[in-house]
Amino acid sequence: MSRLLLFAALAAVIGFAPDAPITRAVEPKPVAAAADGNDFFFKPNDRIVFLGDSITAQYQYSTYIELYLTTRMPKGNFTFINAGIGGDTANGGAARFQSQVLAEKPTAITINFGMNDGGYGGFNPDACKRFAERTSAMLDMATKAGARVALLSPNAVDRRNKSNGKQYVETQKQFYAPLKELAAQHKVSFVDQYAITRAATDKMEVDDPMAKKAVPYYDGFHTAPPGGLLMAHAILTGLNAPALVSDVAVDASAGKADAKSCKVGDVSVLPNTAGVSFTRTDEALPLPVQKDWLPMLPYTNELKDLNYYGLTVKGLKDGNYVVSVDGAAVGTYSAKDLAAGVNVGNATAGPVWEQANKVLQAINAKNGLVAARFNDVVRFNAPAWLADVAAERKPAELAKRMEKIDAAQKEVYKLAAPVTRKWDVKPAQ
């Protein structure tokens, strides 16, 4: 695995709105299984530590999980700490678990090791045994500390652009096999990210055998932004994340609207049911779909199981309609599509997208502080002759840095606060 920590990737995940709105075909309603979110792993007020190797240290999948939690729960009061180190293994994670994870007093921990542990070659039973033992040690420590754990198998390597990928992707399957049983033994959550991402990359091999469009991992296993989305989608849905952002259903013939997770007012119908307008105040924001995520949508269920921001309008005259928010067009749909319900969450333009994208940008800036605190202070080991000074200064510096991070997090939440917006559905010209 590359030893680069790749923090420059923070800037790469920021996208920009296209010049024109994206037109989307009708998409199914969200999956009902996780609709209420009662079994969702993450809880409001959680203090979350993402633990892993350089794939975690990239701040991509972890940032998108953070983005989901922040936009979906704008009053969630979460704290996010990334403890990823390039080249690390379960053995290293176990060795630093007390000082770099539990010392942060987390309520929730994700553990994502195994990519380096497997050795990038054929299956090594001795290495697998050590991997399982050291993973079990981390689970023991977390359980004793009272922290919830989500144990993750790593992402499957992409055979199309990873040297020896054909061999290692099969090694991975065998090497990560103990994880499900370990999770059951320790009564922690488990997401078989390997199986989910393997199914996705297998399909990519059929659809895009030369890896020209759908490229989740720039070197076959380190994530590009599309891979960050693929991983975050696998992890969040595997942990029962709610699909629904909010949903509005308007009956144009009756001039009435029903709403879920939002408030709707001032419903107005154009003459001859040629369009409608209303105000909408959402309790949450959808994820701001980035342009470089788009090739990954066919392999992430079009995000309808994670980012369903619904609009249904029944009773319109036949034809195509432009949906606008605060005067900005966000998509064009047929009357038939609108009657069935569309997911406006996959739009890549408009005021709602712009607001959520500002949240992403602020998260990226804040995570620069998180990374600096971890690498410059948490990981700092003083020589023996400075041990007494470090014992005094290090806790104070950690607290000082965390105070700045907490202040930045408050600003992130301000950006995610609900806003009342005017929606219009009018005939396309």
N, C-alpha and C positions, 0 to 999 in steps of 0.2 A: 504494500500500500504506500502511496506517496506520503512523504513526511511533511509536505507542505501543509500548513494550517489553513491556507486559502481564505483568509478573512476578507480579501479583496472581493470575494464573491458576494459580499453583502450588497455592494452597489449594483451587481449584475442582476439581482432579482427585481429591481425597480423597473416597471414598464411604463409605457406612455399610451395615452388613448389614441386610437386611430383617427384619421380625419373624418371618417364617415361611420355611422353605426353599423354593427354587424346584424344581419338578418338571420333569425333562427327559425328553424322549423319547429313544429309542435313537439314537446317532450313530455314523457309520462309524469304523473304525479310522484312525489317523493315516496321512498320506501317507508312503509308504516312501522316497521319493527323498532326503529329507534326514534320514533316521532316524539315521545315525551321526554326522552333523555334521562329517565330515572336511573338507568343502569350505566350511564356514561361514567367512564373512569375518572375524568377530571371534575373537580368540584369547585364552586366559588370559594375564594380566599385561599386556594392552594398555593403553596410555595413549591415550585416544580424545578427539579434538576434533571437535565438531559445528560446522561452519562454514555460515553462511547469513545470511538476512535476518531480518525480524521474526517470520516463521513459526518459524524456529529459536529466536529469542530468547524465544518464548512458553514454552519449557520444557514442551511437551506431547509431541509425537512423540519428542523426544529423551529425555524422562523415561521414557516407556513402553519405549523401546529399552533404556535403563539398567535399568529394572525387570525386563525379561525376562532380561538378562544376569546381573543380581544374583541373582534367584531361581533361574534355571536353572544357574548356576555359583556356588554359595555360597562356593567357594574360588578364584574367578576372579582375585582381586586386580586388578581393573580400576581405572583412574582416569578420570573423566569431566569434560571441560571443554567448556562451551558458549561458542562465539564468534559468536553471532548478533547482528546489529545491525539495527534497524529501518530500512527504506528502502534497504538496501544492494543492490549489484549485483555481478556478476562482476568488474567493473572495480575496485570498492572492495575486494572480497575479495582480488584479486591484489595490490593496493597494500599491503594489511596482512598478507599471507600470511606474510612472514618474521617480522614483529614480534609478531603475535598468534596465529599458528598454529605455525610451525616453532620459534619460541622456546620453546614448551611441550614440545618434544622428543616429539611424538606418534609412536606406532607405527601408528596407524590414524586416518584422517580421513574424515569424510563431507562432501561438498560439495553444497549445495542452494541454488543460485541460479537465477534466470530469471524469477521472478514479476514483479519490477520491471523487469527488463531488457527484457521484451517491450512495455512501454509501455501496456498496458491498452487498446489500440486495434487498428487493422489491422496487418497484417504489415509490418515495416520491415526490408528486406534489409540496410541499412547497420548497423542496431542488432544484427541477428542475427550479422553478420560480426564486430563488436566483441565480442559475447558469446562467440562461439566462440574468438576469439583470446585473450581474457583467461582463459577457462576452460582453454585449452591452456597458458597461462603458469603457472597454478596447478598443473596436472598435472606440468609440467616441474619445478617447484620441489619438489614432493612426491617425485617419483621420484628426483631428485638427493639428497634428504635421506634416502632409504631408507624412507619411510613408505608403507604400503598406503593406497589410496584407494578409496572407494566413491562414484562420481559418480552423483548423483540428478537426474532431471528433476523439476520441481516438481509439486505436486498440481494436478489440473485444477480450475478454478473451477466452482462449482455454479451453473448457469444459473437455478435456481429463485429464488435470492435474491441474485444479484450483478447490479448494474446493468451493462449491456452485456455480460453473461455469454455470451450467444449468439454474439456476435462474438469475444470474447476467447478463449473455449475453443477456437475453431478456429485463431486466431492462435497459441495455445500449441502446438498440434500441429506447425505448420510451424516455429515458432521453435526448439523443442527438438530438432528432427530431427537436427542435427549431433552431438548428445551421444553417441549410440551409436557413431558412427565415431570420435569423439575418444577415447572410452574404449578402443576396440580399438587405435587407434594408440599409445596410451600404455600399453597392457596393464594397465589397471585395471578394477576391477569396475564394472558399470553396472546400475542399477535404473531401469526406465522407469516411475517412479511416476506420471507423467502418464497413461499408458495404463491402468494398473491402477485408479487412482482415477476416471478418466473412465468406465471400464466400470461402476464401482460407482455413480457419480452418475447415469449414464444409466438404470440399473435403478431407482434411487430415484425418478427422474422418472415412471416407469411406476407404481411401487408407491405413491408418496406425492407426487403432483404439486404439492401446495400446501406441501410441506415442513413438515408438522405434527408428524411423529414422527422421521423420519430426517434429522437436521440436522448434518452433519459440520463445517460452517464457519458461524459465526454471521453473517458478512457476505459469505459466498460464497467466501472464500478463506483468511481467518485461522481457525485451528482452534479449535473448541470441543472438549471432551474426547472426544466420539465421533470427531471428525476426527483427533485425535491418535492414537487407536487405529487408525483406517483407514490413516493414514500409516505408523505403526510396523509394522502387519501387512504392508503392501506392501513396506516396506524390508527387514524381517527375513526374510520368506519369499523375497524376491528375492535375498537374500544367503545363502540355503540354511540358514536357522536350523533346528535340529532340532525336529521336532514333538512328540516324546515327552518328557513330564516323568517319568512312571513308569507301570508297568502291573502289575496283579495279576490272575491268573486262578485262581479257586478251583473245584475239583471237589467239590461237596458230597457226592456219592455215595461218593467215595473218601476224603474228608477230607484232601485234599492241595491245595497251592497252588504255582503257578509265579509268578515275579516278574522284572520287568525294571527296572533302575535303582532298586531298593529291596530291602529285606529283609523277609520275612514270617515270623512265628512264631506259636506257640500257636493253631494252627488248631483250632477247635471247631465241631462240627455239632450243631444242635438235633435232638431226636428227630423221626423221620419226615422228615428233610431239610427242616424248616420254617424254616431260617435258618442262618447261620454267623457266627462271630466270629473275629477274628485280630488280631495286632499288625502294624503296618506302619511301617517306618522308611525314609523316602524319601531319596534322594540330593539332591533338589531340591524346590523349591516350584512349584506352578502360579501363573500370574498371578492376582492377585485381581480377578476380573471386577467392575467397578464398575456400579452401577445405571444410570448414564448411558451406559455402553457398550452396553447391551442392544439398543437399536434398530439398532446397527451390526453385530450378529452375523450377520444374514443376508447381509451384504455383505463379511464377512471369513471366509467359509467356516466359520462357527460356531466358529472358532478351533481346529478339529480338526487343522489343519496347523501349529499353532504352540503349542498349550496342551493337549495330550492327556494327561489324568491319568486313566488307565483303571482300570476295575473290571469284571471278568467273573465271574459266578457261575453255574455250570452245575449241573443236577440238583435245583433247587428245585421244590417243589410249585407248582402254578399259583396265581396271585394276585398281589397287590401287596405290595411290601416297602419298608420305610423303611431307608435307609442312614444310620447315625449314626457320628460320629467323636468319641471321648471323651465319649459320651453326648449329643451335640448332633446333631439331625437335619440332614442336608445335602441330602436329596432322596428322592423316592418313585418307584419304578420297578416295572414288571411283571417277573414271572419270565422272560418272553420277552425283554424288553429286557436284563435282566441276563445272560441266557445269550448274547446277541449281543455284549454289551459296551457300557458307557456311559462318557461322558466327565464325570467328576465335577469336572473343571477348570472347568466353566461354572457350578458352584454359586456362590451369592453369600452363603453363610452357613457357619458352622461354624469349628472351631478352625484348620484349615489356611488357610482364607480369612483369618481374623483375623490369623494370623501373617504371611501375605504382605502383608496390607494395612498392617500396622505397618511393614513394609519400605518400602512406598510412602510412607508418611507421613515416615519418616526420610530417605528420598531427597529428598523435597520440602524438608524443613528444611535438609538439607545443601546443596542447590542454591541456597538463599538465600545461603549463604556463597560459592558459586561465582560467582553473579551479581554479588555485591558486589565480589569480587576483580577480576572482569573489567571492570566499569564504573567502579569507583573507582580502580583501580590500573593494570591493563593498558592501558586506554584513556586514561589521564591523560597529557597532553602539557604539560610545564612550559614556561613562557616562557623566552626565551633567557637572561635574567638569573638564572634559577634552574637552568640546565642542569647546572652542576657539582654542585649539591646533589641534584638529581633522579637524576643518574647514580649517586650513592652510595646514596641512600635507597630508590629504587624497587626494585632487586633484593632488598634486605633485606625490604621490605614484602611483595613477592610471595612470598618464601620463608616469611615468617611466616604469611601468609594460607593458603598451601598446606599448611602444617603443621596448621592447624586443620581444613582440609578433609579431609586424610588421616586425622586422628583421628576425624572424623565418619563417614568411609567405613568405618573399622574397626567402629564401632558398628552401622552398617547391616549389615555382614556377620555380626555377632553375632546380629542378629535373624533372619537367614536360615539359621542353622545347623539341621541336621536334628533332628527330634524324633520319638521313638517314640510312636505313638498307637494307641489301641484302636479297631478298626472292628467294627461290628455290622450285620448284615443280618437284619432281623426282619420278620415279617408286619405289615402295616399294620392298625391297629385299625379 
